[in-house]
Amino acid sequence: MTKISLALIVSVVAFFSSSCVGYQTISFEDNTGVIEIFDSLSDSQDLLFIKANDWMVSTFNDATSVIEYSDKEAGVIIGKYKLHGEINHGLYGVTTDTRVYAKIEIKVKENKARVIIKPIGSWQYDSSGITIYNYSKEDAIADMQKLADSLEVRLNKVEDDF
């Protein structure tokens, strides 16, 4: 019986120590992220601003994703968007926050727009796939590119002249 117990304890310790080894900190401190410039748009700055603002309102479907600054005259909208994650409440009051946020800055001019999407801060990633830290740098870049692509579609959409 003691050999089985000892083998079980060794297996559990090996499992937990191997899952901890795979953690790495993901950060975009080197100013990487997604920057897209759309320069063949056919709308005025005012209309592009309205479209960009509408895109943010419809894309930000989480209460923690918010427009933080908006200036129609300058053609600037800045927001904070939740790319991934949630707050997990575990046993005995243990809380784990796996949320990853990005700053989205949109600047519009006549017939042009630029979007810069960059994650805020850093987060833990476990390449083993065993833990809840399952959001890699590549996942973040893919999600940011999807956001930029959806903004481009929205900016190119022809509006009804009601």
N, C-alpha and C positions, 0 to 999 in steps of 0.2 A: 504494500500500500504506500509506503513512503517513497518508493522509486517512482510511482505514478504521480504522486503529489509533487515531488521534486521536478519531474519532467514537465508537469503542467506549469509550475512556477517559472521554470527556465524559458518555456515557450512564450508565456505571457510577457515576461521581461524582454525577451528578444523582439517580440512583436512591437511593443511600445518604443523600445529604443531604436528600432529600425525605422519606424514611422516618423520619429522626431529628427532623424538625420537628414531627411529629404527637404526640410524647410529651407526656403531662401526668401530673402526680402526683395520684393519687386518695387522698383522706383523709376520714375521718369524725370529725375532731377537733371538729367543731361539735356533738357529742353526738347526731347523727342515727343512725339505725339502725331497727330494728324493735322496737316495744314492743307486746305484745298482752296484754290482760287477759281471762281467761275466768272469768266470775263466776256462771255458772249450772250449775256442776258438781254432781253428786249424791253425791260421795264424801267420806270423812273426810280429814283432813290426812295421816294415815299411808298410806292407800291411794293418794292422789294423789302422795305422795312416791315410793312404790314404782313407780307408773306412769311418773312423770317420769324416775326413775332407769333403768328398763327402756328407755324411749324413747332416752335418751342412749346406753346400752350398744349398742342395736341400730342407732342412727343413726351412731355414731362407728365407722365401718368402716375407718379409716386409723390406722396406728400412732402418728401424730403428733396425732391427735384424742383428747383425754383428759379425764376428769373430774378437776378439780384440787382441788375442795373439796366436801364433802358433810356436811350436818348435819341428821339426821332430825328431831330435836326442834325446831329452828328452821324446818324445812321449806325448806332452801336447798340447791341444787345449782348449782355453777359449773363450767363446762368450757371448753376451748379446742377449736375445731372448724376443720378445714381446709375452707374454702369452695371453693377453686379452686387449680389450679396444681401444679407439680412442680419438681424440681431437674433441670435439663438439663445434661448433661456434654458439652461440645463438644470440638473439636480442641485440641490443645496444652494441655490442662489447664484450659481455660476453663469455668467453671461459672456457670450462670445460674439463679437461684432466682425462680420466678414464683408461689410459694405465697402465698395470702392466707388469714389466719386470722381467726376471729371469736370473741369471748367470748360465751358463752351463760350467762345467769343465770336460773335458775328459782326462784321463790318460791311455795310452796303454803301454803294455809290451808284451813280447813273450807269446802268447796264453792267454792273460788276458787283461781286460779293466775295468775301473771304471768310472762311471759318477756321478757327484754331480750336482743336479739342485736345486737352491734355489732362491726364489723371492728376488728382490732388493727393499729395502725400505718398505713402508707401503701404504695402500690404504683404502678408505672408502667403507663400505658395508652397504646396507640398506636391512634388512631382510623382509621389507614389500613388496618388489618387485615393488613398485610404481615408484621409481626413476631410474636413469641410473646407480646407484651404485649397480650392480646386480652380482658381482663376489665374491663369498664366499671363505673362506679358503679351504673348501672341494672341490670346483670347481678347485682351483689352484692345489691342490694335485693330483686330477684326471688328469688334463692336464699335469702335470709334469711326472706322471707315464706313460701316453700315449707316451710322448717324449722318456722316457727311454726304453719303450717296442719297439718303432720303431727303436731306435738305436741298440738294441739287434738283431732285425731282420736283419738290415743292416750289422752288424758285422759278423753274421752267414751266410750271403749270399755267395755262391760259385761264385768266379770270373771266367770269361772266360779267358783262357790263349791265348790271341790273338797273 
